[in-house]
Amino acid sequence: MNKVILIGNLSKDPELATTNGGVSVCRFTIAVQRRFQNAEGERDADFINIVVWRGQAENCHRFLKKGSKCAVVGRIQTSSYEAQDGSKRYVTEVIADEVEFVGTRPRDDESGATFSKEPQQASSKKQVAELEPIDDDSLPF
């Protein structure tokens, strides 16, 4: 089994690219704090490379930026290549299956307005108020 779950902050803005076949790919690095403090009383962080594909890649590029907090669910993938100096280099990345944007929502780049949860919450309350109770005895299970 190969599954990883991470929560961290982006260390720089995500980079979006397109493959020769037209598939979107977004790459970014998140800083994940370690659980315990070091000898100086500070919590070290690990910087983990993330790769996201297709529509989710475009959403990550659009809504995430340096400092954004996100949760990533995916798998670890390692690869190697030969550098120009002839040495063998290894790369370890997390291929994301899911990326959740955690914390406050970003500002809309075009209008400068912030997203608001209030209209959605108001409509949810309205829908709940409109529900009618039903008799449990009439349920088929």
A tleap script that builds the chain and sets N, CA, C and O, in Angstrom:
source leaprc.protein.ff14SB
mol = sequence {
  NMET ASN LYS VAL ILE LEU ILE GLY ASN LEU
  SER LYS ASP PRO GLU LEU ALA THR THR ASN
  GLY GLY VAL SER VAL CYS ARG PHE THR ILE
  ALA VAL GLN ARG ARG PHE GLN ASN ALA GLU
  GLY GLU ARG ASP ALA ASP PHE ILE ASN ILE
  VAL VAL TRP ARG GLY GLN ALA GLU ASN CYS
  HIE ARG PHE LEU LYS LYS GLY SER LYS CYS
  ALA VAL VAL GLY ARG ILE GLN THR SER SER
  TYR GLU ALA GLN ASP GLY SER LYS ARG TYR
  VAL THR GLU VAL ILE ALA ASP GLU VAL GLU
  PHE VAL GLY THR ARG PRO ARG ASP ASP GLU
  SER GLY ALA THR PHE SER LYS GLU PRO GLN
  GLN ALA SER SER LYS LYS GLN VAL ALA GLU
  LEU GLU PRO ILE ASP ASP ASP SER LEU PRO
  CPHE
}
set mol.1.N position { 0.851 -1.171 0.000 }
set mol.1.CA position { 0.000 0.000 0.000 }
set mol.1.C position { 0.896 1.233 0.000 }
set mol.1.O position { 1.901 1.272 0.710 }
set mol.2.N position { 0.540 2.223 -0.782 }
set mol.2.CA position { 1.316 3.459 -0.888 }
set mol.2.C position { 0.337 4.619 -0.807 }
set mol.2.O position { -0.278 4.988 -1.808 }
set mol.3.N position { 0.189 5.195 0.384 }
set mol.3.CA position { -0.749 6.299 0.585 }
set mol.3.C position { -0.155 7.270 1.588 }
set mol.3.O position { 0.392 6.868 2.615 }
set mol.4.N position { -0.270 8.561 1.275 }
set mol.4.CA position { 0.262 9.594 2.156 }
set mol.4.C position { -0.784 10.690 2.319 }
set mol.4.O position { -1.500 11.030 1.376 }
set mol.5.N position { -0.859 11.234 3.522 }
set mol.5.CA position { -1.746 12.364 3.822 }
set mol.5.C position { -0.891 13.436 4.471 }
set mol.5.O position { -0.227 13.185 5.477 }
set mol.6.N position { -0.906 14.632 3.898 }
set mol.6.CA position { -0.077 15.733 4.385 }
set mol.6.C position { -0.908 16.998 4.531 }
set mol.6.O position { -1.840 17.230 3.761 }
set mol.7.N position { -0.570 17.805 5.512 }
set mol.7.CA position { -1.138 19.146 5.645 }
set mol.7.C position { 0.037 20.086 5.847 }
set mol.7.O position { 0.868 19.885 6.732 }
set mol.8.N position { 0.093 21.119 5.010 }
set mol.8.CA position { 1.200 22.060 5.115 }
set mol.8.C position { 0.915 23.338 4.350 }
set mol.8.O position { -0.167 23.523 3.791 }
set mol.9.N position { 1.913 24.220 4.336 }
set mol.9.CA position { 1.804 25.504 3.658 }
set mol.9.C position { 2.722 25.530 2.446 }
set mol.9.O position { 3.839 25.015 2.499 }
set mol.10.N position { 2.258 26.127 1.355 }
set mol.10.CA position { 3.069 26.235 0.149 }
set mol.10.C position { 4.279 27.109 0.417 }
set mol.10.O position { 4.159 28.179 1.014 }
set mol.11.N position { 5.444 26.658 -0.023 }
set mol.11.CA position { 6.671 27.424 0.186 }
set mol.11.C position { 6.927 28.414 -0.939 }
set mol.11.O position { 7.761 29.309 -0.802 }
set mol.12.N position { 6.210 28.260 -2.059 }
set mol.12.CA position { 6.263 29.222 -3.165 }
set mol.12.C position { 5.012 29.031 -4.011 }
set mol.12.O position { 4.280 28.057 -3.833 }
set mol.13.N position { 4.768 29.952 -4.922 }
set mol.13.CA position { 3.586 29.861 -5.784 }
set mol.13.C position { 3.657 28.597 -6.637 }
set mol.13.O position { 4.739 28.200 -7.070 }
set mol.14.N position { 2.493 27.955 -6.884 }
set mol.14.CA position { 2.485 26.760 -7.724 }
set mol.14.C position { 2.808 27.083 -9.180 }
set mol.14.O position { 2.529 28.184 -9.656 }
set mol.15.N position { 3.399 26.117 -9.884 }
set mol.15.CA position { 3.765 26.288 -11.290 }
set mol.15.C position { 2.905 25.361 -12.136 }
set mol.15.O position { 2.855 24.154 -11.897 }
set mol.16.N position { 2.228 25.935 -13.126 }
set mol.16.CA position { 1.357 25.163 -14.009 }
set mol.16.C position { 2.032 24.979 -15.356 }
set mol.16.O position { 2.604 25.921 -15.905 }
set mol.17.N position { 1.965 23.766 -15.886 }
set mol.17.CA position { 2.509 23.467 -17.213 }
set mol.17.C position { 1.519 22.557 -17.926 }
set mol.17.O position { 0.572 22.050 -17.325 }
set mol.18.N position { 1.756 22.363 -19.215 }
set mol.18.CA position { 0.925 21.479 -20.018 }
set mol.18.C position { 1.833 20.489 -20.743 }
set mol.18.O position { 2.855 20.879 -21.308 }
set mol.19.N position { 1.464 19.220 -20.727 }
set mol.19.CA position { 2.243 18.211 -21.425 }
set mol.19.C position { 2.038 18.364 -22.928 }
set mol.19.O position { 1.166 19.113 -23.367 }
set mol.20.N position { 2.844 17.652 -23.716 }
set mol.20.CA position { 2.692 17.682 -25.172 }
set mol.20.C position { 1.311 17.203 -25.607 }
set mol.20.O position { 0.821 17.587 -26.669 }
set mol.21.N position { 0.689 16.371 -24.791 }
set mol.21.CA position { -0.650 15.859 -25.070 }
set mol.21.C position { -1.762 16.780 -24.598 }
set mol.21.O position { -2.939 16.454 -24.751 }
set mol.22.N position { -1.405 17.936 -24.021 }
set mol.22.CA position { -2.408 18.900 -23.580 }
set mol.22.C position { -2.942 18.686 -22.182 }
set mol.22.O position { -3.962 19.274 -21.822 }
set mol.23.N position { -2.288 17.864 -21.381 }
set mol.23.CA position { -2.738 17.592 -20.013 }
set mol.23.C position { -2.066 18.580 -19.058 }
set mol.23.O position { -0.850 18.766 -19.100 }
set mol.24.N position { -2.872 19.214 -18.193 }
set mol.24.CA position { -2.347 20.174 -17.222 }
set mol.24.C position { -1.664 19.452 -16.065 }
set mol.24.O position { -2.147 18.430 -15.578 }
set mol.25.N position { -0.529 20.007 -15.635 }
set mol.25.CA position { 0.189 19.485 -14.480 }
set mol.25.C position { 0.665 20.669 -13.648 }
set mol.25.O position { 1.258 21.613 -14.170 }
set mol.26.N position { 0.399 20.606 -12.352 }
set mol.26.CA position { 0.798 21.677 -11.437 }
set mol.26.C position { 1.768 21.090 -10.418 }
set mol.26.O position { 1.546 20.005 -9.880 }
set mol.27.N position { 2.851 21.831 -10.163 }
set mol.27.CA position { 3.860 21.406 -9.185 }
set mol.27.C position { 4.009 22.482 -8.122 }
set mol.27.O position { 4.054 23.676 -8.420 }
set mol.28.N position { 4.085 22.034 -6.884 }
set mol.28.CA position { 4.354 22.955 -5.790 }
set mol.28.C position { 4.989 22.187 -4.639 }
set mol.28.O position { 4.984 20.956 -4.620 }
set mol.29.N position { 5.525 22.913 -3.699 }
set mol.29.CA position { 6.166 22.323 -2.529 }
set mol.29.C position { 5.439 22.810 -1.288 }
set mol.29.O position { 5.149 23.999 -1.154 }
set mol.30.N position { 5.144 21.882 -0.377 }
set mol.30.CA position { 4.547 22.290 0.888 }
set mol.30.C position { 5.516 22.012 2.027 }
set mol.30.O position { 6.247 21.022 2.024 }
set mol.31.N position { 5.498 22.909 2.991 }
set mol.31.CA position { 6.292 22.749 4.205 }
set mol.31.C position { 5.388 22.104 5.255 }
set mol.31.O position { 4.353 22.658 5.627 }
set mol.32.N position { 5.793 20.932 5.723 }
set mol.32.CA position { 5.022 20.197 6.721 }
set mol.32.C position { 5.828 20.184 8.010 }
set mol.32.O position { 6.937 19.650 8.056 }
set mol.33.N position { 5.260 20.778 9.060 }
set mol.33.CA position { 5.988 20.842 10.327 }
set mol.33.C position { 6.061 19.474 10.981 }
set mol.33.O position { 5.105 18.698 10.954 }
set mol.34.N position { 7.211 19.199 11.564 }
set mol.34.CA position { 7.386 17.958 12.307 }
set mol.34.C position { 6.635 18.057 13.630 }
set mol.34.O position { 6.336 19.148 14.117 }
set mol.35.N position { 6.347 16.927 14.181 }
set mol.35.CA position { 5.527 16.872 15.389 }
set mol.35.C position { 6.258 17.355 16.635 }
set mol.35.O position { 5.641 17.920 17.538 }
set mol.36.N position { 7.587 17.132 16.690 }
set mol.36.CA position { 8.331 17.430 17.899 }
set mol.36.C position { 9.303 18.587 17.682 }
set mol.36.O position { 9.707 18.865 16.553 }
set mol.37.N position { 9.669 19.249 18.759 }
set mol.37.CA position { 10.606 20.371 18.696 }
set mol.37.C position { 12.044 19.856 18.686 }
set mol.37.O position { 12.347 18.786 19.216 }
set mol.38.N position { 12.924 20.652 18.065 }
set mol.38.CA position { 14.343 20.296 18.053 }
set mol.38.C position { 15.002 20.782 19.351 }
set mol.38.O position { 14.305 21.241 20.256 }
set mol.39.N position { 16.326 20.687 19.454 }
set mol.39.CA position { 17.059 21.059 20.670 }
set mol.39.C position { 16.895 22.536 21.017 }
set mol.39.O position { 16.978 22.908 22.188 }
set mol.40.N position { 16.662 23.386 20.005 }
set mol.40.CA position { 16.475 24.828 20.242 }
set mol.40.C position { 15.030 25.179 20.577 }
set mol.40.O position { 14.707 26.352 20.763 }
set mol.41.N position { 14.156 24.171 20.658 }
set mol.41.CA position { 12.756 24.418 20.994 }
set mol.41.C position { 11.903 24.826 19.795 }
set mol.41.O position { 10.772 25.280 19.967 }
set mol.42.N position { 12.432 24.668 18.590 }
set mol.42.CA position { 11.682 25.017 17.383 }
set mol.42.C position { 11.235 23.749 16.669 }
set mol.42.O position { 11.846 22.692 16.822 }
set mol.43.N position { 10.171 23.863 15.894 }
set mol.43.CA position { 9.686 22.725 15.114 }
set mol.43.C position { 10.238 22.829 13.697 }
set mol.43.O position { 9.961 23.794 12.984 }
set mol.44.N position { 11.015 21.840 13.299 }
set mol.44.CA position { 11.546 21.792 11.942 }
set mol.44.C position { 10.424 21.436 10.975 }
set mol.44.O position { 9.366 20.956 11.381 }
set mol.45.N position { 10.669 21.679 9.698 }
set mol.45.CA position { 9.687 21.344 8.662 }
set mol.45.C position { 10.368 20.533 7.569 }
set mol.45.O position { 11.559 20.689 7.301 }
set mol.46.N position { 9.591 19.676 6.956 }
set mol.46.CA position { 10.036 18.946 5.776 }
set mol.46.C position { 9.367 19.602 4.571 }
set mol.46.O position { 8.189 19.957 4.629 }
set mol.47.N position { 10.114 19.763 3.484 }
set mol.47.CA position { 9.602 20.386 2.272 }
set mol.47.C position { 9.335 19.275 1.265 }
set mol.47.O position { 10.263 18.626 0.780 }
set mol.48.N position { 8.057 19.061 0.956 }
set mol.48.CA position { 7.627 17.927 0.160 }
set mol.48.C position { 7.104 18.411 -1.191 }
set mol.48.O position { 6.244 19.289 -1.260 }
set mol.49.N position { 7.638 17.819 -2.266 }
set mol.49.CA position { 7.221 18.170 -3.622 }
set mol.49.C position { 5.916 17.460 -3.972 }
set mol.49.O position { 5.778 16.255 -3.763 }
set mol.50.N position { 4.958 18.226 -4.508 }
set mol.50.CA position { 3.632 17.717 -4.859 }
set mol.50.C position { 3.417 17.889 -6.360 }
set mol.50.O position { 3.801 18.908 -6.934 }
set mol.51.N position { 2.802 16.890 -6.994 }
set mol.51.CA position { 2.438 16.961 -8.405 }
set mol.51.C position { 0.939 16.679 -8.513 }
set mol.51.O position { 0.444 15.680 -7.992 }
set mol.52.N position { 0.225 17.577 -9.199 }
set mol.52.CA position { -1.225 17.445 -9.366 }
set mol.52.C position { -1.536 17.488 -10.860 }
set mol.52.O position { -0.923 18.261 -11.596 }
set mol.53.N position { -2.476 16.673 -11.310 }
set mol.53.CA position { -2.788 16.557 -12.735 }
set mol.53.C position { -4.192 17.040 -13.076 }
set mol.53.O position { -5.077 17.095 -12.223 }
set mol.54.N position { -4.370 17.388 -14.342 }
set mol.54.CA position { -5.638 17.702 -15.011 }
set mol.54.C position { -6.380 18.878 -14.380 }
set mol.54.O position { -5.755 19.879 -14.028 }
set mol.55.N position { -7.685 18.775 -14.233 }
set mol.55.CA position { -8.502 19.886 -13.746 }
set mol.55.C position { -8.122 20.329 -12.341 }
set mol.55.O position { -8.161 21.517 -12.021 }
set mol.56.N position { -7.757 19.365 -11.511 }
set mol.56.CA position { -7.337 19.703 -10.150 }
set mol.56.C position { -6.053 20.531 -10.170 }
set mol.56.O position { -5.841 21.378 -9.302 }
set mol.57.N position { -5.192 20.279 -11.171 }
set mol.57.CA position { -3.961 21.063 -11.325 }
set mol.57.C position { -4.304 22.518 -11.612 }
set mol.57.O position { -3.703 23.430 -11.043 }
set mol.58.N position { -5.265 22.727 -12.491 }
set mol.58.CA position { -5.677 24.094 -12.833 }
set mol.58.C position { -6.275 24.810 -11.624 }
set mol.58.O position { -6.023 25.998 -11.420 }
set mol.59.N position { -7.070 24.092 -10.818 }
set mol.59.CA position { -7.643 24.690 -9.612 }
set mol.59.C position { -6.567 25.045 -8.596 }
set mol.59.O position { -6.637 26.098 -7.962 }
set mol.60.N position { -5.580 24.184 -8.436 }
set mol.60.CA position { -4.491 24.478 -7.501 }
set mol.60.C position { -3.736 25.723 -7.948 }
set mol.60.O position { -3.409 26.582 -7.130 }
set mol.61.N position { -3.461 25.822 -9.241 }
set mol.61.CA position { -2.746 26.990 -9.755 }
set mol.61.C position { -3.567 28.260 -9.563 }
set mol.61.O position { -3.019 29.325 -9.282 }
set mol.62.N position { -4.868 28.143 -9.715 }
set mol.62.CA position { -5.747 29.313 -9.612 }
set mol.62.C position { -5.942 29.790 -8.170 }
set mol.62.O position { -5.949 30.994 -7.912 }
set mol.63.N position { -6.098 28.854 -7.235 }
set mol.63.CA position { -6.506 29.226 -5.885 }
set mol.63.C position { -5.410 29.160 -4.824 }
set mol.63.O position { -5.570 29.740 -3.750 }
set mol.64.N position { -4.308 28.473 -5.092 }
set mol.64.CA position { -3.241 28.401 -4.102 }
set mol.64.C position { -2.143 29.404 -4.428 }
set mol.64.O position { -1.933 29.764 -5.586 }
set mol.65.N position { -1.452 29.844 -3.391 }
set mol.65.CA position { -0.311 30.740 -3.568 }
set mol.65.C position { 0.651 30.489 -2.413 }
set mol.65.O position { 0.336 29.731 -1.496 }
set mol.66.N position { 1.802 31.111 -2.454 }
set mol.66.CA position { 2.785 30.952 -1.388 }
set mol.66.C position { 2.119 31.256 -0.045 }
set mol.66.O position { 1.453 32.280 0.101 }
set mol.67.N position { 2.297 30.371 0.928 }
set mol.67.CA position { 1.718 30.540 2.254 }
set mol.67.C position { 0.366 29.874 2.435 }
set mol.67.O position { -0.065 29.677 3.571 }
set mol.68.N position { -0.325 29.517 1.341 }
set mol.68.CA position { -1.626 28.859 1.451 }
set mol.68.C position { -1.478 27.520 2.154 }
set mol.68.O position { -0.494 26.807 1.958 }
set mol.69.N position { -2.468 27.188 2.977 }
set mol.69.CA position { -2.472 25.892 3.651 }
set mol.69.C position { -3.347 24.945 2.851 }
set mol.69.O position { -4.446 25.304 2.428 }
set mol.70.N position { -2.846 23.720 2.646 }
set mol.70.CA position { -3.635 22.721 1.933 }
set mol.70.C position { -3.380 21.337 2.520 }
set mol.70.O position { -2.360 21.083 3.160 }
set mol.71.N position { -4.337 20.461 2.278 }
set mol.71.CA position { -4.212 19.059 2.651 }
set mol.71.C position { -4.100 18.256 1.358 }
set mol.71.O position { -4.840 18.498 0.404 }
set mol.72.N position { -3.182 17.312 1.330 }
set mol.72.CA position { -2.923 16.514 0.135 }
set mol.72.C position { -3.042 15.041 0.492 }
set mol.72.O position { -2.487 14.586 1.492 }
set mol.73.N position { -3.771 14.303 -0.335 }
set mol.73.CA position { -3.843 12.851 -0.226 }
set mol.73.C position { -3.313 12.296 -1.539 }
set mol.73.O position { -3.768 12.692 -2.612 }
set mol.74.N position { -2.363 11.391 -1.460 }
set mol.74.CA position { -1.804 10.847 -2.684 }
set mol.74.C position { -0.870 9.688 -2.406 }
set mol.74.O position { -0.996 8.987 -1.402 }
set mol.75.N position { 0.084 9.500 -3.332 }
set mol.75.CA position { 1.032 8.397 -3.214 }
set mol.75.C position { 2.441 8.907 -3.461 }
set mol.75.O position { 2.637 9.872 -4.199 }
set mol.76.N position { 3.408 8.266 -2.853 }
set mol.76.CA position { 4.811 8.637 -3.037 }
set mol.76.C position { 5.337 7.948 -4.289 }
set mol.76.O position { 5.100 6.762 -4.518 }
set mol.77.N position { 6.055 8.725 -5.090 }
set mol.77.CA position { 6.668 8.179 -6.302 }
set mol.77.C position { 8.131 8.608 -6.345 }
set mol.77.O position { 8.444 9.783 -6.151 }
set mol.78.N position { 9.017 7.662 -6.597 }
set mol.78.CA position { 10.434 7.978 -6.724 }
set mol.78.C position { 10.882 7.695 -8.146 }
set mol.78.O position { 10.369 6.789 -8.803 }
set mol.79.N position { 11.840 8.478 -8.612 }
set mol.79.CA position { 12.434 8.270 -9.938 }
set mol.79.C position { 13.881 8.715 -9.862 }
set mol.79.O position { 14.305 9.339 -8.890 }
set mol.80.N position { 14.635 8.386 -10.902 }
set mol.80.CA position { 16.039 8.788 -10.941 }
set mol.80.C position { 16.396 9.197 -12.360 }
set mol.80.O position { 15.733 8.818 -13.325 }
set mol.81.N position { 17.458 9.978 -12.458 }
set mol.81.CA position { 17.967 10.399 -13.763 }
set mol.81.C position { 19.457 10.661 -13.637 }
set mol.81.O position { 19.985 10.805 -12.535 }
set mol.82.N position { 20.126 10.721 -14.777 }
set mol.82.CA position { 21.553 10.998 -14.782 }
set mol.82.C position { 21.762 12.485 -15.053 }
set mol.82.O position { 21.287 13.011 -16.060 }
set mol.83.N position { 22.467 13.155 -14.157 }
set mol.83.CA position { 22.735 14.588 -14.295 }
set mol.83.C position { 23.812 14.825 -15.340 }
set mol.83.O position { 24.462 13.883 -15.794 }
set mol.84.N position { 24.000 16.076 -15.718 }
set mol.84.CA position { 24.996 16.424 -16.734 }
set mol.84.C position { 26.407 16.032 -16.322 }
set mol.84.O position { 27.242 15.728 -17.173 }
set mol.85.N position { 26.676 16.036 -15.022 }
set mol.85.CA position { 28.016 15.667 -14.549 }
set mol.85.C position { 28.203 14.149 -14.438 }
set mol.85.O position { 29.251 13.679 -13.994 }
set mol.86.N position { 27.183 13.389 -14.842 }
set mol.86.CA position { 27.285 11.934 -14.828 }
set mol.86.C position { 26.803 11.290 -13.545 }
set mol.86.O position { 26.712 10.065 -13.476 }
set mol.87.N position { 26.491 12.076 -12.530 }
set mol.87.CA position { 26.017 11.507 -11.266 }
set mol.87.C position { 24.540 11.135 -11.377 }
set mol.87.O position { 23.797 11.716 -12.169 }
set mol.88.N position { 24.133 10.171 -10.579 }
set mol.88.CA position { 22.741 9.729 -10.566 }
set mol.88.C position { 21.983 10.546 -9.521 }
set mol.88.O position { 22.410 10.641 -8.371 }
set mol.89.N position { 20.868 11.128 -9.921 }
set mol.89.CA position { 20.032 11.938 -9.027 }
set mol.89.C position { 18.705 11.224 -8.790 }
set mol.89.O position { 18.164 10.571 -9.682 }
set mol.90.N position { 18.200 11.361 -7.579 }
set mol.90.CA position { 16.931 10.741 -7.205 }
set mol.90.C position { 15.912 11.824 -6.880 }
set mol.90.O position { 16.246 12.854 -6.293 }
set mol.91.N position { 14.675 11.581 -7.265 }
set mol.91.CA position { 13.586 12.522 -7.016 }
set mol.91.C position { 12.468 11.767 -6.310 }
set mol.91.O position { 12.075 10.681 -6.735 }
set mol.92.N position { 11.961 12.349 -5.232 }
set mol.92.CA position { 10.811 11.791 -4.527 }
set mol.92.C position { 9.712 12.850 -4.541 }
set mol.92.O position { 9.937 13.989 -4.133 }
set mol.93.N position { 8.525 12.472 -5.012 }
set mol.93.CA position { 7.394 13.392 -5.105 }
set mol.93.C position { 6.139 12.694 -4.601 }
set mol.93.O position { 6.066 11.465 -4.557 }
set mol.94.N position { 5.161 13.495 -4.226 }
set mol.94.CA position { 3.835 12.979 -3.907 }
set mol.94.C position { 2.939 13.281 -5.096 }
set mol.94.O position { 2.768 14.442 -5.469 }
set mol.95.N position { 2.370 12.246 -5.691 }
set mol.95.CA position { 1.401 12.410 -6.772 }
set mol.95.C position { 0.037 12.509 -6.097 }
set mol.95.O position { -0.455 11.541 -5.517 }
set mol.96.N position { -0.562 13.686 -6.181 }
set mol.96.CA position { -1.789 13.968 -5.430 }
set mol.96.C position { -3.012 13.385 -6.123 }
set mol.96.O position { -3.199 13.550 -7.328 }
set mol.97.N position { -3.836 12.706 -5.347 }
set mol.97.CA position { -5.152 12.269 -5.805 }
set mol.97.C position { -6.206 13.293 -5.387 }
set mol.97.O position { -7.194 13.513 -6.088 }
set mol.98.N position { -5.974 13.912 -4.231 }
set mol.98.CA position { -6.905 14.916 -3.694 }
set mol.98.C position { -6.105 16.072 -3.107 }
set mol.98.O position { -5.071 15.867 -2.472 }
set mol.99.N position { -6.597 17.289 -3.326 }
set mol.99.CA position { -6.013 18.469 -2.693 }
set mol.99.C position { -7.171 19.288 -2.129 }
set mol.99.O position { -8.072 19.694 -2.863 }
set mol.100.N position { -7.137 19.526 -0.827 }
set mol.100.CA position { -8.159 20.340 -0.167 }
set mol.100.C position { -7.531 21.659 0.234 }
set mol.100.O position { -6.433 21.690 0.790 }
set mol.101.N position { -8.227 22.748 -0.048 }
set mol.101.CA position { -7.754 24.073 0.344 }
set mol.101.C position { -8.229 24.318 1.771 }
set mol.101.O position { -9.430 24.324 2.039 }
set mol.102.N position { -7.281 24.520 2.683 }
set mol.102.CA position { -7.580 24.635 4.110 }
set mol.102.C position { -7.418 26.093 4.531 }
set mol.102.O position { -6.550 26.796 4.014 }
set mol.103.N position { -8.242 26.542 5.456 }
set mol.103.CA position { -8.119 27.913 5.952 }
set mol.103.C position { -9.011 28.866 5.190 }
set mol.103.O position { -10.006 28.460 4.589 }
set mol.104.N position { -8.648 30.132 5.218 }
set mol.104.CA position { -9.471 31.149 4.580 }
set mol.104.C position { -9.387 31.032 3.072 }
set mol.104.O position { -8.377 30.588 2.528 }
set mol.105.N position { -10.442 31.427 2.411 }
set mol.105.CA position { -10.475 31.377 0.961 }
set mol.105.C position { -9.727 32.574 0.392 }
set mol.105.O position { -9.731 33.650 0.991 }
set mol.106.N position { -9.084 32.396 -0.758 }
set mol.106.CA position { -8.309 33.486 -1.353 }
set mol.106.C position { -9.197 34.562 -1.955 }
set mol.106.O position { -10.389 34.358 -2.184 }
set mol.107.N position { -8.585 35.713 -2.205 }
set mol.107.CA position { -9.297 36.792 -2.871 }
set mol.107.C position { -9.443 36.456 -4.343 }
set mol.107.O position { -8.575 35.807 -4.927 }
set mol.108.N position { -10.545 36.899 -4.945 }
set mol.108.CA position { -10.745 36.722 -6.380 }
set mol.108.C position { -9.817 37.687 -7.093 }
set mol.108.O position { -9.919 38.899 -6.901 }
set mol.109.N position { -8.907 37.165 -7.919 }
set mol.109.CA position { -7.893 37.985 -8.577 }
set mol.109.C position { -8.478 39.064 -9.480 }
set mol.109.O position { -7.928 40.162 -9.562 }
set mol.110.N position { -9.583 38.771 -10.157 }
set mol.110.CA position { -10.106 39.705 -11.144 }
set mol.110.C position { -10.899 40.845 -10.516 }
set mol.110.O position { -10.722 42.001 -10.900 }
set mol.111.N position { -11.766 40.541 -9.563 }
set mol.111.CA position { -12.629 41.592 -9.023 }
set mol.111.C position { -12.093 42.206 -7.739 }
set mol.111.O position { -12.490 43.309 -7.364 }
set mol.112.N position { -11.185 41.492 -7.057 }
set mol.112.CA position { -10.671 41.978 -5.785 }
set mol.112.C position { -11.606 41.679 -4.625 }
set mol.112.O position { -11.287 41.984 -3.476 }
set mol.113.N position { -12.754 41.086 -4.914 }
set mol.113.CA position { -13.718 40.757 -3.862 }
set mol.113.C position { -13.334 39.438 -3.217 }
set mol.113.O position { -12.729 38.577 -3.854 }
set mol.114.N position { -13.688 39.287 -1.956 }
set mol.114.CA position { -13.414 38.030 -1.282 }
set mol.114.C position { -14.621 37.125 -1.424 }
set mol.114.O position { -15.750 37.586 -1.591 }
set mol.115.N position { -14.360 35.829 -1.355 }
set mol.115.CA position { -15.448 34.870 -1.364 }
set mol.115.C position { -16.116 34.919 -0.006 }
set mol.115.O position { -15.456 35.183 0.999 }
set mol.116.N position { -17.403 34.672 0.039 }
set mol.116.CA position { -18.112 34.708 1.300 }
set mol.116.C position { -18.953 33.456 1.445 }
set mol.116.O position { -19.548 32.984 0.476 }
set mol.117.N position { -19.004 32.920 2.651 }
set mol.117.CA position { -19.823 31.750 2.919 }
set mol.117.C position { -21.244 32.134 3.317 }
set mol.117.O position { -22.120 31.270 3.361 }
set mol.118.N position { -21.487 33.392 3.603 }
set mol.118.CA position { -22.775 33.798 4.135 }
set mol.118.C position { -23.969 33.443 3.254 }
set mol.118.O position { -24.941 32.896 3.776 }
set mol.119.N position { -23.957 33.726 1.927 }
set mol.119.CA position { -25.123 33.371 1.134 }
set mol.119.C position { -25.413 31.879 1.156 }
set mol.119.O position { -26.574 31.473 1.202 }
set mol.120.N position { -24.368 31.059 1.124 }
set mol.120.CA position { -24.564 29.620 1.136 }
set mol.120.C position { -25.153 29.174 2.471 }
set mol.120.O position { -26.044 28.325 2.502 }
set mol.121.N position { -24.663 29.739 3.576 }
set mol.121.CA position { -25.184 29.374 4.880 }
set mol.121.C position { -26.639 29.798 5.014 }
set mol.121.O position { -27.447 29.063 5.582 }
set mol.122.N position { -26.980 30.964 4.504 }
set mol.122.CA position { -28.358 31.446 4.597 }
set mol.122.C position { -29.282 30.515 3.825 }
set mol.122.O position { -30.364 30.186 4.311 }
set mol.123.N position { -28.880 30.085 2.635 }
set mol.123.CA position { -29.738 29.206 1.849 }
set mol.123.C position { -29.842 27.840 2.521 }
set mol.123.O position { -30.899 27.211 2.462 }
set mol.124.N position { -28.762 27.362 3.164 }
set mol.124.CA position { -28.811 26.090 3.869 }
set mol.124.C position { -29.805 26.152 5.018 }
set mol.124.O position { -30.567 25.207 5.228 }
set mol.125.N position { -29.809 27.262 5.772 }
set mol.125.CA position { -30.750 27.422 6.876 }
set mol.125.C position { -32.171 27.450 6.357 }
set mol.125.O position { -33.075 26.892 6.979 }
set mol.126.N position { -32.376 28.098 5.219 }
set mol.126.CA position { -33.707 28.181 4.642 }
set mol.126.C position { -34.190 26.794 4.242 }
set mol.126.O position { -35.344 26.441 4.487 }
set mol.127.N position { -33.304 26.001 3.624 }
set mol.127.CA position { -33.693 24.668 3.208 }
set mol.127.C position { -34.060 23.796 4.405 }
set mol.127.O position { -35.025 23.036 4.339 }
set mol.128.N position { -33.313 23.895 5.482 }
set mol.128.CA position { -33.597 23.108 6.673 }
set mol.128.C position { -34.931 23.522 7.263 }
set mol.128.O position { -35.701 22.665 7.698 }
set mol.129.N position { -35.225 24.820 7.289 }
set mol.129.CA position { -36.482 25.311 7.847 }
set mol.129.C position { -37.679 24.831 7.027 }
set mol.129.O position { -38.765 24.657 7.579 }
set mol.130.N position { -37.505 24.614 5.722 }
set mol.130.CA position { -38.603 24.198 4.850 }
set mol.130.C position { -38.872 22.694 4.924 }
set mol.130.O position { -39.881 22.234 4.390 }
set mol.131.N position { -38.003 21.919 5.568 }
set mol.131.CA position { -38.207 20.479 5.666 }
set mol.131.C position { -39.405 20.176 6.553 }
set mol.131.O position { -39.643 20.839 7.562 }
set mol.132.N position { -40.150 19.156 6.148 }
set mol.132.CA position { -41.309 18.756 6.933 }
set mol.132.C position { -41.003 17.438 7.625 }
set mol.132.O position { -40.384 16.561 7.022 }
set mol.133.N position { -41.414 17.277 8.859 }
set mol.133.CA position { -41.178 15.997 9.544 }
set mol.133.C position { -41.996 14.890 8.876 }
set mol.133.O position { -43.080 15.131 8.343 }
set mol.134.N position { -41.447 13.662 8.918 }
set mol.134.CA position { -42.171 12.521 8.387 }
set mol.134.C position { -42.340 11.491 9.480 }
set mol.134.O position { -41.609 11.484 10.471 }
set mol.135.N position { -43.317 10.620 9.283 }
set mol.135.CA position { -43.592 9.573 10.241 }
set mol.135.C position { -42.652 8.403 9.986 }
set mol.135.O position { -42.670 7.831 8.896 }
set mol.136.N position { -41.829 8.034 10.967 }
set mol.136.CA position { -40.866 6.939 10.809 }
set mol.136.C position { -41.525 5.611 10.471 }
set mol.136.O position { -40.907 4.761 9.829 }
set mol.137.N position { -42.759 5.421 10.889 }
set mol.137.CA position { -43.448 4.148 10.644 }
set mol.137.C position { -43.724 3.928 9.152 }
set mol.137.O position { -43.933 2.793 8.725 }
set mol.138.N position { -43.727 5.009 8.355 }
set mol.138.CA position { -44.021 4.857 6.928 }
set mol.138.C position { -42.770 4.526 6.111 }
set mol.138.O position { -42.873 4.311 4.903 }
set mol.139.N position { -41.605 4.481 6.733 }
set mol.139.CA position { -40.370 4.171 6.009 }
set mol.139.C position { -40.292 2.667 5.742 }
set mol.139.O position { -40.650 1.873 6.611 }
set mol.140.N position { -39.831 2.263 4.558 }
set mol.140.CA position { -39.803 0.835 4.206 }
set mol.140.C position { -38.648 0.045 4.839 }
set mol.140.O position { -38.535 -1.156 4.594 }
set mol.141.N position { -37.815 0.664 5.619 }
set mol.141.CA position { -36.687 -0.053 6.226 }
set mol.141.C position { -36.646 0.131 7.700 }
set mol.141.O position { -35.760 -0.405 8.364 }
savepdb mol mol.pdb
quit
